[in-house]
Structures are given as C-alpha cells and as structure tokens.
Amino acid sequence: MASADIAAEPLTVVEVVPNPNVKRDGLKAYGALLRKYGFNPTKPGPFTTEAVIRPQAQMDMQIAGNRVIGGKGKLRRKLVYKDKNGRIGKVPASSISNDLEWLCPVKIGSPAKTYNLNFDTGSSDLWLWSTELPSTYNTTGRHLYDKTKSRSFNLTKDATWKIAYNDESSAGGIVGTDIVNLGGLKLKPQTIQLANTVSKNFEQIPGDGLLGLAYGFINHVSPTPVATPPETLAIQKNYPVEKQVFTAYLSSYKDAADRDHRSFYTFGFIDQKALHGQKIHYTDVDNSQGLWQYPSTTATIGDRQVVRFDNTAVADTGSTLALIDDSICAAIYDQIPGSRYEPTVQGYIFPANTSLDALPLVKFAFGDQEFAVQKEDMTYAPVGNDLVYGAIQSRGDLSFDVVGDTLLKGVYTIFDQGKSRIGVTKRIDSTQQPPSNVVRSLKPSSENPASSSSLEARAKGSSSGESSSGGSSATSLGIRAASSPSSSSLMYASFILLATMLSPKGSMKFILA
C-alpha cells in the first residue's frame, strides 16, 4: 500500500453507538427507501405511486376545475399507501421508519453538546432537531440544538433549507454556522441546518438529526448549497489530496461475539487495524448526481455469475436494506428453500430456521472485484409465523442499486473524495449468526403490518398482481439494468400515452393536482 494512503498523524475516530430504540420492520424500511430515492415499485404491495400532473402557467393553457384544457404539464410521482381494505391514500406517518441500528455522537457548539446523528453517505445535509420547532412537536428523547445556548453560533442571513419527499413529507428551517467536533477534529465553522418545521413522518426517525456525507452540491441550502463536513475539513485543514478521505467500518448487533466488534467512522485517515493486512481495492466513482456511485457490472449467486451491462450502485450508509433489480432478486430467493414474495410486506421472506449453509453465497461487484454479503446479514427482520424479511429487496424502476448496510457490514469502506474513488476491503469476522437468532432477538412489534396475525388479514386488501412464488431466476448472462421512465414536460395526452406504456403492471395511477 502506498504511504500516501496511510495517515501521517494519529487521529481519533467517531465511534458509533447502538440505537437503543431500534424496532426493525421490513415494510417500513422499504417505505423509507421509496421516500428517499423516489422510485416507483415494480412489485405489488401497500406502497405504490400515483402519477400527478401539475399544470404549468403558460399562455396557451386554461384550467377549468380539475380539467386541463390545453398546454403543458409536468409529471411527478407521488408515493401513496394501500391499507388492508385496499383503500389508497396518503402515506401514514407510522408506515415509514428508518430503523437505524447505529447513531454517531457529534459535539456541536460552545460549550459543546453531544448530538446523536445519522451518518448518511446518501445525502448531503447536516440538519438538527432544534428549539426552533414549535412546542406542539413531539421531541421526546431527542437532544434539541438551541442556538441561543451556543456562543459560537452565527446565523446565515437570507439562507434557508427545505427537503421535500415524494410522500409529501418535508423538513426545513434556518441556516447558521457553529463549531462541529468530529472525533477531535474541530470544524470552525461548519454550516448547520436547524429544523423549524418537520412533517409527522420524521418523528419516526431516531436520533437528533442527520449528517450527510455525499457531495455538497446536492445540499438543500438555498440560495447556495454548502460544503459537507468532509469537504469543510479538507479546506480548513488544508489537507493534501491523499488525506481527503473518510471511512466507514460498520458491524452488526449479530457480531457481538467477534473480537473486533466495533463500528466507527474516520476522517482524514484510514484505520490500519481494520484492513487486517489486506490491500484496498479501489474503483472510480461517478459523482455527477452527488452520490457515491460506482460501476457494479457483475453479481454472483451461489456458483453462477451474472453480467449486468452498464449497471451502477450507490453506497449508502444511511440505508439498511440493499436494493437490487428484480431479476437478481428473484434469482437470489429462488435458491433459498421456502422463500417467496409476500405482497402484504412488499418483499421477499423466507423461513427463520434456514441454516447458513442453506443460504446462497451472494456477491456484488465494486468495480471489477466482487465482495460477499455476510450470510447472517441476509436477514433483516421477523415478520411472524417463523418467517423473516430478506435484507435484499427490489429497487423497482430505480436505474441503480442501493448498497446499504446489508452489504456494507461485510466490508471496510474508504470514501476517497480527493481522488473521486471508493475503496473496499473484506471485513474479517470470527462468527456468523443464523436467521433464527434474529427471531429470538427481534420480535415483531404490535403495530408491525407484517406480524403473524396480520399477514392473512392484509392479504385480502393487497394487490394480487403477482404470485407468491420467488419468481423465475435470471438464467442467462447479460441482464441489463432497468432505467427510469422519463418525466420531462410533455403535452397532457403524451403523458397518458407514455406512462401507460411504461407503467409496470398498473402500479401507477393518474390524478390531477
């Protein structure tokens, strides 16, 4: 390994702490990803989308009530929810939850106070729950940032922020700067975003806020996006290109018996102990969308490798599940005895007593080298009836894979901003835990729509457009990744025709808004 990749000075790490309130729920976790990435599901279940036509104010357009007489409109997709009786409506706040297993303590302000944040390589905002929120909000159990209690806070005049999602939830507020301490590295100053309004849905997300680690130009501060902490760090510390890195070493609660059971992030250096003497495998990233997106053109399921032409993936530490195209998903679960697709939980499930030996070895490519999903991490959560929700699910019509903690727990990941690349080494574990251990340690919550008592009840109102079998496997090489349908402005009639042609199995509906 080149000496440039090794830290020139000892630095502290940001230790990751367990979230004591984690309640895993497969359907809710899938809903969180639908909201985050705004894709259209291609498999039946409670979550679906409606195509909404928003008329644009133009001279050749007249609007009479809800009827478009002429002109152009803009198509967008709105996430909606189908209840157990088949009624479609707004997504309930309780139906989406980002069940974060880990949170990261970060010190902010003068005097410094500790806030437990979600470190997320799939977004670029550093926002905090704050005392700017009205007293009517439920902030129980959170540490609220109070700008009046920090001597080093400075308000950024005329700057605001707002994040809006496809389920019509949003968060927003004011912008300022303060001292942010990442494991002993002080950013003076760092832009922070204080929430003064959040949708009810956000109350389901644990922690005191979010620290985005994607590229800053997709940040939601207006009028000008701001730098993320790693970008600020590189500027303020005058880091050479070789030190413009941060890394993520994520363990699982299932790894408690391992000698090296710890989770952490580093900034400005690579932890040599976590490498276990291995060489780092690097591949270039395409950051044109502001994400850590890299080529992932092969996958191996058992003893069969599948070529995936032009496929890419996004490394997202803020997501728990892995999202893969439908053909690969079906091929994976075809090799698990007793597995099936269950529409009531919108995901693949399989028996909890499945042995590790019965699970296929699944690998996904980082560039030209494949890394395996730990078999113990192929299980996400119990769904009742001694069944578990798989940790690899459908990406719908999303044009890239989302590699969440399911795969990232099996590797040590180096995010190299200086050289626009991502590096990976295999995580070394001494033990593996079978799926049945998940059932014993994580019981379904009483409100879980996938609990044993509700699997049958929900089936009556669920879409029946797909059989409960695992689907046909991808038997031929050269499966091409699906791409998203266009959403450019067209004549109203063109929207109807285009969306009808591209809509998967009737999962999109048209309404006027």
Residue, then its C-alpha position, 0 to 999 in steps of 0.5 A: m500500500a502506498s504511504a500516501d494512503i496511510a495517515a501521517e498523524p494519529l487521529t481519533v475516530v467517531e465511534v458509533v453507538p447502538n440505537p437503543n430504540v431500534k424496532r426493525d420492520g421490513l415494510k417500513a424500511y422499504g417505505a423509507l427507501l421509496r421516500k428517499y430515492g423516489f422510485n416507483p415499485t415494480k412489485p405489488g404491495p401497500f406502497t405504490t405511486e400515483a402519477v400527478i400532473r401539475p399544470q404549468a402557467q403558460m399562455d396557451m393553457q386554461i384550467a377549468g376545475n380539475r380539467v386541463i384544457g390545453g398546454k403543458g404539464k409536468l409529471r411527478r410521482k407521488l408515493v401513496y399507501k394501500d391499507k388492508n381494505g385496499r383503500i389508497g391514500k396518503v402515506p401514514a406517518s407510522s408506515i415509514s421508519n428508518d430503523l437505524e441500528w447505529l447513531c454517531p455522537v457529534k459535539i456541536g457548539s460552545p460549550a459543546k453538546t453531544y448530538n446523536l446523528n445519522f451518518d448518511t453517505g446518501s445525502s448531503d445535509l447536516w440538519l438538527w432537531s432544534t428549539e426552533l420547532p414549535s412546542t406542539y412537536n413531539t421531541t421526546g428523547r431527542h437532544l434539541y440544538d438551541k442556538t441561543k445556548s451556543r456562543s459560537f453560533n452565527l446565523t446565515k442571513d437570507a439562507t434557508w433549507k427545505i427537503a421535500y419527499n415524494d410522500e409529501s413529507s418535508a423538513g426545513g428551517i434556518v441556516g447558521t454556522d457553529i463549531v462541529n467536533l468530529g472525533g477531535l477534529k474541530l470544524k470552525p465553522q461548519t454550516i448547520q441546518l436547524a429544523n423549524t418545521v418537520s412533517k409527522n413522518f420524521e418523528q419516526i426517525p431516531g436520533d437528533g438529526l442527520l449528517g450527510l456525507a455525499y457531495g455538497f452540491i446536492n445540499h438543500v441550502s438555498p440560495t447556495p448549497v454548502a460544503t459537507p463536513p468532509e469537504t469543510l475539513a479538507i479546506q480548513k485543514n488544508y489537507p493534501v489530496e491523499k488525506q481527503v478521505f473518510t471511512a466507514y467500518l460498520s458491524s452488526y448487533k449479530d457480531a457481538a461475539d467477534r473480537d473486533h466488534r466495533s463500528f466507527y467512522t474516520f476522517g482524514f485517515i484510514d484505520q490500519k487495524a481494520l484492513h487486517g493486512q489486506k490491500i484496498h481495492y479501489t474503483d472510480v466513482d461517478n459523482s455527477q448526481g452527488l452520490w457515491q456511485y460506482p460501476s457494479t457490472t457483475a453479481t454472483i449467486g451461489d456458483r453462477q455469475v451474472v453480467r449486468f451491462d452498464n449497471t451502477a450502485v450507490a453506497d449508502t450508509g444511511s440505508t439498511l436494506a440493499l436494493i437490487d433489480d428484480s431479476i437478481c432478486a428473484a434469482i437470489y430467493d429462488q435458491i433459498p428453500g421456502s422463500r417467496y414474495e409476500p405482497t402484504v410486506q412488499g418483499y421477499i421472506f423466507p423461513a427463520n430456521t434456514s441454516l447458513d449453509a442453506l443460504p446462497l453465497v451472494k456477491f456484488a461487484f465494486g468495480d471489477q472485484e466482487f465482495a460477499v454479503q455476510k450470510e447472517d446479514m441476509t436477514y433483516a427482520p421477523v415478520g411472524n409465523d417463523l418467517v423473516y424479511g430478506a435484507i435484499q429487496s427490489r429497487g423497482d424502476l430505480s436505474f441503480d442499486v442501493v448498497g446499504d448496510t446489508l452489504l456494507k457490514g461485510v466490508y471496510t469502506i474508504f470514501d476517497q473524495g480527493k481522488s473521486r474513488i471508493g475503496v473496499t476491503k473484506r471485513i474479517d469476522s470470527t462468527q456468523q449468526p443464523p436467521s433464527n437468532v434474529v427471531r429470538s432477538l427481534k420480535p415483531s412489534s404490535e403495530n408491525p403490518a407484517s406480524s403473524s396475525s396480520l399477514e392473512a388479514r392484509a392479504k385480502g386488501s393487497s394487490s394480487g398482481e403477482s404470485s407468491s412464488g420467488g419468481s423465475s431466476a435470471t438464467s442467462l448472462g447479460i441482464r441489463a439494468a432497468s432505467s427510469p421512465s422519463s418525466s420531462s414536460l410533455m403535452y397532457a395526452s403524451f403523458i397518458l400515452l407514455a406512462t401507460m406504456l411504461s407503467p409496470k403492471g398498473s402500479m401507477k395511477f393518474i390524478l390531477a393536482 
